[in-house]
Every structure is written in structure tokens, then in C-alpha cells.
């Protein structure tokens, strides 16, 4: 479906441009979502910032989300999965603390001394490289709402039906592809390599440098 995250970002940006969104601000979710978001922001000629949230992974598979936490410390948990899997409160508390520290590290590393972009009364477009459960994105949406934007648009190249339904209650959702059979985001990319911190910083700086010129 998509060659890589850059290809996905271009296609997503072109689709969003057709909507003539007023006062757009693009927020990319690191790491992979930032690569997509840079292309979206470039096409929309919109300011770009980062929105960091971290999934709370299950003990047997950290990629399986049982919850998420955003940079404001708001925690969302999938209580049904936690009960079904018999996951302890101690594990949840310990993992939340670990992820808060990782959020702080990433904010400092990616943004540096740069000020945050004002999103009050703006059309905020939150971009990731795809949605599986949607819990991480939901955590970001909750945090963005605290800043009283005009609109919140969740924009992704691909999403599961479950994630779209979960997020439609909280925001507008633009997903280029919602497949009938969804296993993982990576199955819809030819290249879905693990994005490094260095790639995120390089992508952000490439656009932020363009803004200065």
C-alpha cells in the first residue's frame, strides 16, 4: 500500500489539502509518526510540533497496548484487557513511571530549546504512521483537548476498524485505508523499519530550517 513513511505522508498530506482546513497545525507522534507528519506539514504549509504519548504494553508483549499515557500524565487503560490478562496494579504503576521518564527524555531530545507551537483555536491535525488499537492516539487527543483547539483531526495512512470507532467519539478521523483484515500497521508498508531518534531529529530539523528561511 505504501512504499515507506515518506510516501504515506505525501499521500496523506495531499488528501488533507483537498479539505482546505483552516488554521492547521500538525502534530507528529514520535517516532514513526513524525516522518509522516513532516510531509503533511510541508504540503499544508502548516506549523509542525510533536505530541508524545507512550503505549503501556503488556508484560508478555510490550507492543500489545493495554493503555497509554500522554505528556500531561493522563493515563488511559483498557480495563477489560487488564482483567482478562491478570495484569497487576504494581506492573501498571511501574510501567507508567518508566514511560513518563521516556516522554520527558524524548521531549527534551526532539524539541531542544524550541518553543511549543500554540494550538489554541487552531485546527490540530494529529499524525501517526498508523493505528492498531488507537489507545496511544486517544491519549494524545485527550491532551490536545486541554488546549482548546478549534478542531481535532486524527490523520493516518492506515487504521484498524476498531481504532477508527474508538477515536470517532473524540475527534474527526481521516484514514486513507481501513482494511477489512488488520494484523499490524507494518503489513501495509514495504519499508517499516524501526525509526531512530536521529531520524526523527533530522526530519524535524529539515522542516524547521525551511520555516526559518
VORO-17479 format. One record per residue: chain; x, y, z of N, C-alpha, C in turn. Coordinates in pm, 1 decimal, padded with zeros to 6 digits. Layout:
VORO-17479
<'A', <X, Y, Z>, <X, Y, Z>, <X, Y, Z>>;
...
//
This chain:
VORO-17479
<'A', <00083.2, -00120.3, 00000.0>, <00000.0, 00000.0, 00000.0>, <00087.2, 00126.1, 00000.0>>;
<'A', <00186.1, 00132.0, 00092.1>, <00276.8, 00246.9, 00098.3>, <00421.0, 00199.0, 00086.8>>;
<'A', <00503.4, 00274.9, 00012.7>, <00644.7, 00238.3, -00000.1>, <00714.7, 00251.1, 00134.5>>;
<'A', <00693.4, 00364.6, 00198.3>, <00755.5, 00393.0, 00327.5>, <00677.6, 00506.3, 00393.4>>;
<'A', <00726.4, 00558.3, 00504.5>, <00653.7, 00661.8, 00577.9>, <00651.3, 00794.9, 00502.2>>;
<'A', <00754.8, 00821.5, 00424.6>, <00755.9, 00945.0, 00345.3>, <00646.7, 00939.5, 00239.2>>;
<'A', <00637.9, 00828.5, 00169.3>, <00532.8, 00808.7, 00068.8>, <00394.9, 00821.7, 00133.2>>;
<'A', <00377.3, 00761.2, 00249.7>, <00249.2, 00769.6, 00320.9>, <00217.3, 00913.3, 00359.2>>;
<'A', <00319.1, 00988.3, 00402.8>, <00298.2, 01127.0, 00441.9>, <00257.0, 01214.5, 00325.9>>;
<'A', <00318.6, 01192.5, 00210.9>, <00282.3, 01269.5, 00091.2>, <00137.2, 01241.4, 00052.5>>;
<'A', <00100.2, 01115.0, 00050.1>, <-00037.1, 01078.8, 00013.0>, <-00138.0, 01133.6, 00113.2>>;
<'A', <-00103.6, 01127.9, 00241.2>, <-00193.3, 01180.0, 00344.6>, <-00203.9, 01331.5, 00334.4>>;
<'A', <-00091.5, 01397.9, 00313.0>, <-00091.7, 01543.1, 00300.2>, <-00175.0, 01590.4, 00182.8>>;
<'A', <-00162.7, 01523.1, 00069.3>, <-00240.7, 01560.9, -00048.8>, <-00390.2, 01541.7, -00024.4>>;
<'A', <-00426.0, 01433.9, 00044.6>, <-00567.5, 01410.2, 00076.8>, <-00621.5, 01518.6, 00169.3>>;
<'A', <-00543.1, 01557.4, 00269.4>, <-00586.7, 01660.9, 00363.8>, <-00595.1, 01797.7, 00296.8>>;
<'A', <-00507.3, 01823.4, 00202.4>, <-00508.9, 01953.2, 00133.4>, <-00639.8, 01975.5, 00058.6>>;
<'A', <-00700.4, 01866.9, 00012.7>, <-00828.1, 01877.2, -00057.9>, <-00939.0, 01931.6, 00032.1>>;
<'A', <-00922.3, 01918.5, 00162.9>, <-01026.6, 01961.1, 00257.4>, <-01019.1, 02109.0, 00292.7>>;
<'A', <-00913.3, 02178.5, 00247.8>, <-00898.1, 02322.3, 00277.2>, <-00918.0, 02352.1, 00426.0>>;
<'A', <-00840.8, 02287.8, 00509.2>, <-00852.9, 02303.0, 00654.7>, <-00802.7, 02440.4, 00697.0>>;
<'A', <-00882.8, 02510.2, 00774.9>, <-00849.5, 02646.4, 00818.0>, <-00756.5, 02644.2, 00939.9>>;
<'A', <-00653.4, 02728.0, 00938.5>, <-00558.0, 02741.9, 01050.3>, <-00502.9, 02607.1, 01097.7>>;
<'A', <-00441.6, 02529.5, 01008.3>, <-00392.1, 02397.7, 01050.2>, <-00261.2, 02404.9, 01128.4>>;
<'A', <-00249.2, 02318.0, 01226.8>, <-00123.2, 02290.9, 01296.0>, <-00107.9, 02139.5, 01297.7>>;
<'A', <00008.8, 02090.8, 01259.7>, <00032.6, 01946.7, 01252.9>, <00114.6, 01901.6, 01373.1>>;
<'A', <00068.4, 01796.3, 01439.2>, <00141.7, 01734.7, 01549.8>, <00178.1, 01592.1, 01510.1>>;
<'A', <00306.0, 01559.7, 01514.4>, <00350.7, 01424.8, 01482.3>, <00382.0, 01346.1, 01608.0>>;
<'A', <00342.3, 01219.6, 01609.8>, <00369.9, 01132.2, 01724.1>, <00497.9, 01053.5, 01695.7>>;
<'A', <00604.7, 01076.1, 01774.4>, <00730.0, 01003.3, 01752.3>, <00713.6, 00854.5, 01784.0>>;
<'A', <00795.9, 00768.3, 01721.3>, <00894.6, 00816.6, 01627.1>, <00838.3, 00819.0, 01483.9>>;
<'A', <00778.8, 00706.3, 01441.7>, <00737.3, 00693.3, 01302.3>, <00640.7, 00798.9, 01254.4>>;
<'A', <00552.3, 00843.5, 01342.3>, <00453.2, 00942.9, 01303.7>, <00513.1, 01076.1, 01264.4>>;
<'A', <00630.2, 01107.7, 01317.5>, <00695.6, 01234.4, 01283.1>, <00738.8, 01234.4, 01136.7>>;
<'A', <00788.0, 01121.7, 01087.3>, <00830.9, 01113.2, 00947.6>, <00712.2, 01139.7, 00855.4>>;
<'A', <00596.2, 01085.1, 00889.2>, <00473.6, 01108.5, 00812.8>, <00429.6, 01254.3, 00827.4>>;
<'A', <00433.8, 01305.0, 00949.3>, <00384.1, 01439.6, 00979.5>, <00464.4, 01549.0, 00910.1>>;
<'A', <00594.4, 01529.6, 00895.6>, <00678.2, 01629.3, 00827.8>, <00628.9, 01651.7, 00684.9>>;
<'A', <00595.9, 01543.7, 00615.1>, <00547.0, 01557.2, 00477.5>, <00409.1, 01622.3, 00473.7>>;
<'A', <00323.7, 01588.7, 00570.1>, <00190.8, 01650.6, 00578.7>, <00204.1, 01800.7, 00601.4>>;
<'A', <00287.1, 01839.6, 00697.2>, <00306.4, 01981.5, 00728.3>, <00365.3, 02056.4, 00609.4>>;
<'A', <00456.7, 01992.0, 00538.6>, <00519.8, 02055.1, 00421.7>, <00415.3, 02083.6, 00313.8>>;
<'A', <00328.5, 01987.6, 00287.6>, <00225.9, 02003.9, 00184.1>, <00121.1, 02106.6, 00225.3>>;
<'A', <00081.6, 02105.8, 00352.6>, <-00020.0, 02200.1, 00401.0>, <00038.6, 02336.8, 00433.7>>;
<'A', <00173.9, 02346.8, 00430.0>, <00242.4, 02471.1, 00470.0>, <00197.6, 02512.6, 00611.0>>;
<'A', <00196.9, 02414.5, 00699.7>, <00146.6, 02433.6, 00836.4>, <00260.0, 02420.0, 00937.2>>;
<'A', <00247.6, 02487.4, 01052.6>, <00345.1, 02467.4, 01160.5>, <00344.1, 02321.8, 01207.0>>;
<'A', <00460.5, 02275.3, 01250.6>, <00474.2, 02136.9, 01296.5>, <00530.0, 02132.8, 01437.9>>;
<'A', <00472.7, 02046.1, 01519.1>, <00526.3, 02020.2, 01652.5>, <00512.5, 01870.7, 01679.3>>;
<'A', <00559.3, 01828.1, 01794.5>, <00548.0, 01687.9, 01832.4>, <00446.7, 01672.2, 01944.9>>;
<'A', <00381.9, 01557.7, 01948.0>, <00288.2, 01523.4, 02055.9>, <00326.1, 01384.1, 02102.9>>;
<'A', <00380.2, 01376.9, 02222.0>, <00433.4, 01248.6, 02267.5>, <00336.8, 01177.9, 02361.7>>;
<'A', <00307.8, 01055.2, 02326.0>, <00235.4, 00964.7, 02415.5>, <00304.1, 00829.4, 02403.8>>;
<'A', <00290.9, 00750.0, 02505.4>, <00355.2, 00618.8, 02506.9>, <00252.1, 00512.2, 02539.1>>;
<'A', <00260.8, 00403.3, 02465.7>, <00172.6, 00291.6, 02498.6>, <00221.1, 00224.9, 02626.7>>;
<'A', <00127.2, 00171.4, 02701.7>, <00158.3, 00086.2, 02816.6>, <00141.0, -00056.4, 02766.4>>;
<'A', <00252.7, -00124.6, 02746.8>, <00248.3, -00256.7, 02686.5>, <00226.3, -00366.8, 02788.1>>;
<'A', <00171.4, -00476.7, 02740.8>, <00150.6, -00593.6, 02827.1>, <00285.5, -00654.7, 02864.1>>;
<'A', <00294.8, -00720.8, 02980.2>, <00423.0, -00777.7, 03023.1>, <00478.2, -00883.8, 02928.9>>;
<'A', <00392.1, -00958.2, 02862.8>, <00438.3, -01064.8, 02773.5>, <00471.1, -01013.0, 02633.6>>;
<'A', <00422.3, -00893.3, 02599.5>, <00445.9, -00834.4, 02467.1>, <00427.9, -00683.8, 02478.2>>;
<'A', <00538.5, -00610.0, 02484.3>, <00530.2, -00465.9, 02506.8>, <00466.4, -00391.5, 02390.2>>;
<'A', <00453.4, -00458.2, 02275.5>, <00386.5, -00395.6, 02161.7>, <00234.3, -00407.5, 02171.3>>;
<'A', <00186.2, -00495.0, 02258.7>, <00041.3, -00510.7, 02276.9>, <-00005.4, -00408.7, 02380.0>>;
<'A', <-00080.8, -00308.5, 02334.1>, <-00118.6, -00197.1, 02421.4>, <-00232.8, -00235.4, 02514.9>>;
<'A', <-00208.3, -00212.3, 02644.7>, <-00316.0, -00226.0, 02743.3>, <-00352.9, -00088.3, 02798.5>>;
<'A', <-00288.7, 00013.9, 02743.7>, <-00316.2, 00150.8, 02786.1>, <-00217.8, 00245.9, 02721.6>>;
<'A', <-00227.0, 00373.4, 02759.6>, <-00135.6, 00475.2, 02706.7>, <-00130.7, 00592.3, 02803.3>>;
<'A', <-00023.2, 00670.8, 02791.7>, <-00006.8, 00789.1, 02875.9>, <00046.8, 00902.5, 02789.9>>;
<'A', <-00004.6, 01026.0, 02812.1>, <00044.0, 01140.0, 02733.9>, <00138.0, 01226.7, 02816.7>>;
<'A', <00188.0, 01333.5, 02754.6>, <00288.6, 01418.3, 02819.8>, <00232.2, 01498.4, 02936.4>>;
<'A', <00099.6, 01504.5, 02948.0>, <00037.0, 01571.0, 03062.7>, <00019.5, 01475.4, 03180.2>>;
<'A', <00052.2, 01348.3, 03157.9>, <00037.1, 01248.6, 03263.8>, <-00098.5, 01181.3, 03266.3>>;
<'A', <-00184.1, 01210.5, 03164.8>, <-00314.7, 01145.1, 03157.8>, <-00297.3, 00999.1, 03115.8>>;
<'A', <-00354.3, 00908.2, 03194.0>, <-00341.6, 00765.0, 03166.7>, <-00475.6, 00709.6, 03120.2>>;
<'A', <-00473.0, 00634.4, 03011.3>, <-00590.6, 00563.7, 02961.9>, <-00559.1, 00414.7, 02967.6>>;
<'A', <-00648.1, 00337.8, 03028.4>, <-00625.4, 00193.7, 03041.8>, <-00738.3, 00115.0, 02977.2>>;
<'A', <-00703.6, 00003.3, 02916.8>, <-00802.8, -00090.7, 02865.7>, <-00831.2, -00190.5, 02978.0>>;
<'A', <-00926.8, -00154.6, 03062.2>, <-00954.1, -00233.4, 03183.3>, <-00993.4, -00377.3, 03150.9>>;
<'A', <-01066.3, -00396.0, 03040.9>, <-01110.0, -00531.1, 03005.0>, <-00989.7, -00620.9, 02975.6>>;
<'A', <-00894.2, -00569.1, 02897.9>, <-00774.0, -00647.8, 02866.2>, <-00690.7, -00674.4, 02990.8>>;
<'A', <-00680.7, -00575.1, 03078.3>, <-00601.4, -00589.5, 03200.8>, <-00659.5, -00699.7, 03289.7>>;
<'A', <-00792.9, -00699.7, 03301.9>, <-00858.7, -00804.0, 03382.3>, <-00840.3, -00941.3, 03318.4>>;
<'A', <-00862.8, -00947.4, 03189.0>, <-00855.8, -01075.0, 03117.5>, <-00716.1, -01136.7, 03125.3>>;
<'A', <-00613.9, -01050.8, 03121.0>, <-00475.4, -01099.0, 03122.3>, <-00418.2, -01112.3, 03263.1>>;
<'A', <-00494.2, -01066.7, 03363.5>, <-00449.6, -01078.1, 03501.9>, <-00327.0, -00993.6, 03533.4>>;
<'A', <-00321.2, -00874.1, 03476.8>, <-00205.0, -00786.2, 03496.2>, <-00220.1, -00709.7, 03627.1>>;
<'A', <-00113.6, -00705.7, 03705.3>, <-00120.0, -00646.3, 03839.5>, <-00112.5, -00494.2, 03836.3>>;
<'A', <-00166.4, -00432.4, 03942.5>, <-00156.4, -00287.1, 03957.8>, <-00010.5, -00243.6, 03970.5>>;
<'A', <00069.7, -00326.8, 04036.1>, <00212.1, -00293.9, 04053.3>, <00282.0, -00281.1, 03918.0>>;
<'A', <00248.9, -00371.9, 03827.1>, <00308.7, -00365.5, 03693.3>, <00266.4, -00237.2, 03622.0>>;
<'A', <00137.3, -00203.8, 03631.3>, <00086.3, -00082.2, 03566.4>, <00157.7, 00040.8, 03621.0>>;
<'A', <00165.1, 00051.8, 03753.2>, <00227.3, 00169.2, 03816.1>, <00374.3, 00181.9, 03777.1>>;
<'A', <00445.1, 00070.3, 03777.1>, <00587.5, 00072.8, 03742.4>, <00607.5, 00113.5, 03596.1>>;
<'A', <00524.0, 00058.9, 03509.5>, <00537.1, 00088.8, 03367.0>, <00501.4, 00233.6, 03337.4>>;
<'A', <00399.2, 00286.2, 03404.2>, <00361.7, 00427.1, 03386.3>, <00478.8, 00518.0, 03422.5>>;
<'A', <00545.0, 00490.2, 03533.3>, <00660.9, 00571.4, 03575.0>, <00772.3, 00566.2, 03471.0>>;
<'A', <00797.8, 00446.9, 03418.8>, <00901.5, 00431.3, 03316.4>, <00867.6, 00512.2, 03191.4>>;
<'A', <00741.0, 00507.7, 03151.3>, <00701.8, 00576.2, 03028.5>, <00699.8, 00728.0, 03046.6>>;
<'A', <00667.8, 00776.5, 03165.5>, <00674.5, 00920.8, 03192.8>, <00817.9, 00970.7, 03174.2>>;
<'A', <00913.6, 00895.1, 03222.9>, <01054.8, 00933.0, 03206.7>, <01095.7, 00932.4, 03060.0>>;
<'A', <01043.9, 00835.4, 02984.5>, <01076.4, 00828.8, 02841.7>, <01014.2, 00946.2, 02766.6>>;
<'A', <00893.7, 00986.7, 02804.9>, <00830.2, 01103.9, 02743.2>, <00913.9, 01228.6, 02767.3>>;
<'A', <00959.0, 01247.0, 02890.6>, <01042.9, 01363.3, 02923.4>, <01171.5, 01362.7, 02841.2>>;
<'A', <01232.1, 01244.6, 02829.1>, <01356.8, 01232.8, 02752.9>, <01336.0, 01271.9, 02607.2>>;
<'A', <01227.5, 01222.0, 02549.5>, <01202.6, 01248.5, 02407.6>, <01167.4, 01395.0, 02382.7>>;
<'A', <01087.9, 01454.7, 02469.6>, <01054.6, 01596.7, 02452.8>, <01181.1, 01681.2, 02450.9>>;
<'A', <01270.1, 01654.7, 02544.1>, <01395.2, 01730.0, 02552.3>, <01483.1, 01704.6, 02430.4>>;
<'A', <01492.2, 01580.5, 02389.4>, <01578.9, 01542.9, 02278.0>, <01529.0, 01598.4, 02145.1>>;
<'A', <01400.2, 01584.4, 02118.3>, <01346.6, 01621.5, 01987.5>, <01325.0, 01771.8, 01972.7>>;
<'A', <01272.6, 01834.6, 02075.8>, <01237.2, 01976.3, 02064.5>, <01353.4, 02067.5, 02100.5>>;
<'A', <01439.5, 02022.0, 02189.4>, <01551.2, 02105.7, 02232.1>, <01501.6, 02231.2, 02300.9>>;
<'A', <01553.7, 02346.1, 02258.1>, <01514.6, 02474.4, 02317.1>, <01397.6, 02538.5, 02243.9>>;
<'A', <01347.2, 02472.5, 02142.3>, <01240.5, 02529.3, 02060.7>, <01110.3, 02536.7, 02140.4>>;
<'A', <01037.7, 02648.7, 02125.4>, <00909.5, 02666.4, 02194.4>, <00803.9, 02574.1, 02134.3>>;
<'A', <00704.3, 02540.1, 02215.3>, <00591.4, 02463.5, 02163.7>, <00506.9, 02552.3, 02072.9>>;
<'A', <00438.5, 02490.7, 01979.0>, <00350.3, 02564.0, 01887.8>, <00215.3, 02583.8, 01955.3>>;
<'A', <00162.1, 02705.3, 01947.7>, <00031.3, 02735.1, 02006.6>, <-00077.6, 02665.9, 01924.7>>;
<'A', <-00159.7, 02584.3, 01990.5>, <-00266.9, 02513.9, 01919.3>, <-00405.3, 02562.0, 01961.6>>;
<'A', <-00411.7, 02662.3, 02047.9>, <-00540.6, 02716.7, 02090.3>, <-00615.9, 02776.7, 01973.2>>;
<'A', <-00742.2, 02737.9, 01956.6>, <-00829.5, 02786.5, 01849.9>, <-00774.5, 02755.8, 01710.2>>;
<'A', <-00696.0, 02650.4, 01697.8>, <-00642.7, 02606.3, 01568.5>, <-00706.2, 02472.9, 01529.0>>;
<'A', <-00691.7, 02439.3, 01401.9>, <-00731.9, 02306.6, 01354.5>, <-00611.8, 02214.4, 01370.3>>;
<'A', <-00615.0, 02131.5, 01472.1>, <-00499.4, 02048.7, 01506.9>, <-00510.4, 01913.4, 01437.0>>;
<'A', <-00409.2, 01883.2, 01357.3>, <-00404.1, 01757.1, 01283.7>, <-00298.9, 01668.7, 01350.2>>;
<'A', <-00343.2, 01562.3, 01414.5>, <-00252.0, 01472.3, 01485.6>, <-00220.5, 01354.1, 01393.9>>;
<'A', <-00091.7, 01336.2, 01366.3>, <-00049.3, 01238.5, 01265.6>, <00033.9, 01126.8, 01328.4>>;
<'A', <00002.7, 01003.8, 01288.8>, <00087.2, 00889.1, 01321.8>, <00101.2, 00804.3, 01196.0>>;
<'A', <00188.3, 00703.3, 01200.8>, <00208.2, 00620.7, 01081.4>, <00102.9, 00512.0, 01068.1>>;
<'A', <00015.1, 00499.0, 01166.0>, <-00094.2, 00403.5, 01160.0>, <-00154.1, 00382.4, 01297.6>>;
<'A', <-00272.2, 00323.0, 01300.2>, <-00341.9, 00298.7, 01426.5>, <-00380.1, 00151.8, 01435.8>>;
<'A', <-00337.8, 00087.0, 01543.0>, <-00377.8, -00051.6, 01569.5>, <-00494.5, -00051.4, 01668.4>>;
<'A', <-00465.3, -00028.3, 01796.5>, <-00573.6, -00017.1, 01895.3>, <-00628.1, 00125.3, 01902.4>>;
<'A', <-00543.3, 00224.0, 01873.4>, <-00583.8, 00363.9, 01884.5>, <-00567.5, 00422.2, 02023.1>>;
<'A', <-00519.0, 00343.4, 02118.8>, <-00508.6, 00392.4, 02256.8>, <-00404.6, 00503.6, 02271.4>>;
<'A', <-00291.2, 00490.0, 02203.4>, <-00188.9, 00594.7, 02211.2>, <-00241.2, 00724.7, 02152.2>>;
<'A', <-00304.8, 00716.3, 02037.3>, <-00362.5, 00835.5, 01974.9>, <-00470.4, 00896.5, 02063.1>>;
<'A', <-00553.3, 00813.3, 02123.8>, <-00657.8, 00864.3, 02212.3>, <-00597.3, 00942.6, 02327.9>>;
<'A', <-00486.3, 00895.1, 02379.9>, <-00417.2, 00965.6, 02487.5>, <-00370.6, 01103.8, 02442.1>>;
<'A', <-00318.3, 01112.8, 02319.8>, <-00276.4, 01242.3, 02265.2>, <-00396.3, 01334.6, 02247.2>>;
<'A', <-00504.7, 01281.1, 02193.9>, <-00626.0, 01361.5, 02172.9>, <-00673.8, 01422.5, 02304.1>>;
<'A', <-00673.9, 01343.4, 02410.3>, <-00716.5, 01393.9, 02541.8>, <-00628.0, 01510.7, 02585.3>>;
<'A', <-00497.4, 01497.4, 02562.2>, <-00406.1, 01604.7, 02599.6>, <-00426.6, 01729.6, 02516.4>>;
<'A', <-00450.7, 01712.7, 02387.3>, <-00471.9, 01826.4, 02297.2>, <-00598.6, 01902.4, 02334.3>>;
<'A', <-00702.0, 01830.2, 02373.9>, <-00828.8, 01895.8, 02409.5>, <-00811.3, 01998.3, 02520.8>>;
<'A', <-00715.9, 01975.4, 02609.8>, <-00692.4, 02067.6, 02721.4>, <-00647.5, 02204.9, 02673.7>>;
<'A', <-00599.8, 02212.9, 02548.4>, <-00552.0, 02339.6, 02492.7>, <-00657.7, 02412.6, 02410.7>>;
<'A', <-00780.1, 02361.6, 02411.1>, <-00896.2, 02425.1, 02347.3>, <-00874.1, 02458.7, 02199.3>>;
<'A', <-00842.9, 02359.3, 02118.2>, <-00831.5, 02383.3, 01974.2>, <-00968.4, 02403.1, 01910.3>>;
<'A', <-00968.2, 02457.1, 01789.8>, <-01092.8, 02474.1, 01714.9>, <-01145.8, 02338.6, 01668.7>>;
<'A', <-01055.1, 02257.3, 01615.3>, <-01088.7, 02123.3, 01566.8>, <-00974.8, 02028.5, 01601.5>>;
<'A', <-01007.2, 01901.3, 01614.5>, <-00903.9, 01798.4, 01626.3>, <-00928.6, 01695.9, 01516.3>>;
<'A', <-00826.9, 01677.0, 01433.1>, <-00835.2, 01581.9, 01323.1>, <-00725.2, 01477.6, 01341.5>>;
<'A', <-00764.6, 01354.3, 01357.6>, <-00669.2, 01243.3, 01362.4>, <-00646.1, 01199.3, 01218.5>>;
<'A', <-00520.0, 01202.9, 01174.1>, <-00490.3, 01172.1, 01034.2>, <-00381.9, 01065.1, 01025.7>>;
<'A', <-00414.4, 00955.0, 00960.3>, <-00320.4, 00842.7, 00948.7>, <-00333.1, 00777.6, 00811.4>>;
<'A', <-00225.7, 00715.4, 00764.2>, <-00235.2, 00642.4, 00637.8>, <-00323.4, 00517.9, 00647.0>>;
<'A', <-00315.9, 00447.5, 00760.0>, <-00389.6, 00322.2, 00774.5>, <-00434.0, 00305.6, 00919.4>>;
<'A', <-00550.4, 00244.9, 00937.9>, <-00602.8, 00223.9, 01073.2>, <-00692.3, 00101.4, 01075.6>>;
<'A', <-00696.6, 00038.1, 01191.5>, <-00791.9, -00070.9, 01210.5>, <-00931.5, -00012.1, 01230.1>>;
<'A', <-01031.4, -00092.6, 01198.4>, <-01170.3, -00050.2, 01218.6>, <-01195.2, -00018.7, 01366.0>>;
<'A', <-01138.5, -00101.3, 01453.4>, <-01153.4, -00082.0, 01598.6>, <-01101.0, 00055.3, 01641.2>>;
<'A', <-00984.4, 00092.6, 01590.2>, <-00924.2, 00220.7, 01627.2>, <-01007.2, 00338.1, 01577.5>>;
<'A', <-01055.9, 00328.1, 01455.1>, <-01138.3, 00436.1, 01399.2>, <-01262.8, 00456.6, 01483.9>>;
<'A', <-01329.9, 00349.9, 01519.3>, <-01451.5, 00360.1, 01600.6>, <-01421.1, 00419.7, 01737.8>>;
<'A', <-01308.3, 00381.6, 01796.9>, <-01269.7, 00433.8, 01928.3>, <-01245.7, 00585.2, 01921.3>>;
<'A', <-01182.5, 00631.1, 01814.6>, <-01141.8, 00771.5, 01805.4>, <-01250.3, 00863.2, 01751.9>>;
<'A', <-01343.7, 00807.7, 01675.6>, <-01450.9, 00890.6, 01619.8>, <-01536.4, 00955.6, 01727.7>>;
<'A', <-01535.0, 00899.2, 01847.4>, <-01612.0, 00958.9, 01957.5>, <-01544.8, 01085.9, 02008.2>>;
<'A', <-01414.8, 01102.1, 01980.1>, <-01336.3, 01211.2, 02038.5>, <-01286.1, 01313.3, 01937.0>>;
<'A', <-01279.9, 01276.3, 01809.0>, <-01220.0, 01364.6, 01708.9>, <-01268.3, 01325.7, 01569.3>>;
<'A', <-01239.3, 01412.7, 01472.7>, <-01258.4, 01376.2, 01332.8>, <-01145.4, 01280.7, 01294.5>>;
<'A', <-01176.5, 01184.0, 01211.9>, <-01075.2, 01085.1, 01174.4>, <-01061.3, 01079.6, 01022.4>>;
<'A', <-00937.1, 01094.4, 00975.6>, <-00904.7, 01075.9, 00834.5>, <-00805.7, 00960.3, 00825.4>>;
<'A', <-00849.0, 00850.2, 00768.7>, <-00762.3, 00733.3, 00748.2>, <-00772.8, 00695.1, 00601.1>>;
<'A', <-00659.6, 00695.1, 00531.6>, <-00661.8, 00664.5, 00389.2>, <-00706.8, 00522.1, 00362.7>>;
<'A', <-00678.0, 00433.5, 00455.8>, <-00706.5, 00291.8, 00434.4>, <-00749.6, 00228.1, 00565.4>>;
<'A', <-00871.0, 00170.7, 00565.2>, <-00921.2, 00096.0, 00681.3>, <-00951.8, -00045.3, 00631.5>>;
<'A', <-00854.0, -00133.9, 00637.9>, <-00869.8, -00266.8, 00578.5>, <-00966.4, -00355.4, 00656.0>>;
<'A', <-01024.4, -00448.7, 00583.7>, <-01115.1, -00544.3, 00648.1>, <-01037.7, -00635.7, 00743.1>>;
<'A', <-00918.2, -00674.9, 00700.8>, <-00834.5, -00762.1, 00784.1>, <-00709.0, -00685.7, 00825.4>>;
<'A', <-00695.2, -00664.4, 00953.0>, <-00584.0, -00584.6, 01005.8>, <-00509.4, -00666.3, 01109.7>>;
<'A', <-00378.8, -00683.6, 01086.6>, <-00295.2, -00754.1, 01184.6>, <-00201.3, -00657.2, 01255.2>>;
<'A', <-00129.1, -00577.2, 01176.6>, <-00035.3, -00479.3, 01232.2>, <-00013.2, -00368.7, 01130.3>>;
<'A', <00022.6, -00250.5, 01177.8>, <00044.4, -00135.9, 01089.2>, <00149.3, -00168.5, 00983.1>>;
<'A', <00255.3, -00236.5, 01023.4>, <00366.9, -00262.5, 00933.4>, <00332.8, -00344.0, 00810.4>>;
<'A', <00223.2, -00419.3, 00812.9>, <00189.6, -00502.3, 00697.6>, <00147.9, -00419.3, 00576.9>>;
<'A', <00120.8, -00290.3, 00597.0>, <00075.2, -00203.9, 00488.7>, <00186.2, -00113.2, 00434.7>>;
<'A', <00308.7, -00141.2, 00475.0>, <00426.6, -00068.4, 00427.4>, <00528.3, -00166.4, 00369.3>>;
<'A', <00590.1, -00128.4, 00257.4>, <00702.1, -00207.3, 00206.3>, <00822.5, -00192.2, 00299.2>>;
<'A', <00847.0, -00068.5, 00343.4>, <00956.8, -00040.2, 00436.6>, <00896.7, 00017.0, 00564.4>>;
<'A', <00902.8, -00060.2, 00672.1>, <00850.4, -00014.7, 00801.1>, <00957.3, -00038.8, 00907.4>>;
<'A', <01077.0, 00011.8, 00879.3>, <01188.2, -00009.8, 00971.8>, <01167.5, 00068.9, 01100.8>>;
<'A', <01236.0, 00028.1, 01204.7>, <01230.4, 00097.3, 01333.5>, <01299.6, 00232.7, 01318.9>>;
<'A', <01224.0, 00339.7, 01336.9>, <01278.7, 00474.9, 01321.2>, <01365.1, 00509.4, 01442.5>>;
<'A', <01480.1, 00569.2, 01417.5>, <01571.7, 00606.2, 01525.7>, <01546.7, 00749.7, 01572.2>>;
<'A', <01598.3, 00781.5, 01690.5>, <01591.5, 00919.8, 01738.7>, <01658.9, 01014.6, 01640.0>>;
<'A', <01769.7, 00971.1, 01582.0>, <01844.1, 01055.3, 01487.7>, <01760.2, 01087.4, 01364.6>>;
<'A', <01683.4, 00990.7, 01315.4>, <01596.2, 01014.7, 01200.1>, <01486.6, 01115.3, 01234.5>>;
<'A', <01430.9, 01104.2, 01354.3>, <01327.0, 01198.2, 01398.2>, <01383.0, 01339.8, 01403.5>>;
<'A', <01498.1, 01355.8, 01466.7>, <01559.5, 01488.1, 01480.9>, <01592.7, 01546.7, 01344.0>>;
<'A', <01646.8, 01465.7, 01254.8>, <01681.5, 01511.2, 01120.3>, <01557.6, 01556.1, 01043.3>>;
<'A', <01448.5, 01478.1, 01052.3>, <01324.7, 01512.6, 00982.2>, <01265.7, 01642.6, 01035.7>>;
<'A', <01261.3, 01656.1, 01168.3>, <01209.2, 01778.8, 01228.9>, <01292.7, 01899.5, 01188.5>>;
<'A', <01423.7, 01886.1, 01197.4>, <01511.6, 01998.7, 01166.1>, <01504.0, 02038.8, 01019.4>>;
<'A', <01479.9, 01940.9, 00931.7>, <01469.7, 01972.3, 00789.2>, <01352.9, 02066.7, 00762.8>>;
<'A', <01240.9, 02043.5, 00832.5>, <01124.1, 02130.3, 00813.1>, <01138.6, 02259.6, 00890.9>>;
<'A', <01185.7, 02252.0, 01013.9>, <01200.5, 02372.7, 01094.9>, <01301.3, 02468.5, 01032.2>>;
<'A', <01404.0, 02415.8, 00966.1>, <01500.6, 02501.1, 00896.5>, <01434.8, 02570.5, 00778.1>>;
<'A', <01346.4, 02498.6, 00707.0>, <01271.9, 02559.5, 00596.5>, <01186.1, 02674.6, 00647.2>>;
<'A', <01125.7, 02658.3, 00765.5>, <01040.1, 02762.6, 00822.7>, <01117.8, 02890.2, 00850.1>>;
<'A', <01245.1, 02876.7, 00887.1>, <01326.1, 02992.6, 00922.9>, <01364.3, 03073.3, 00799.7>>;
<'A', <01383.6, 03003.9, 00686.3>, <01430.0, 03071.0, 00563.8>, <01326.7, 03170.1, 00511.0>>;
//
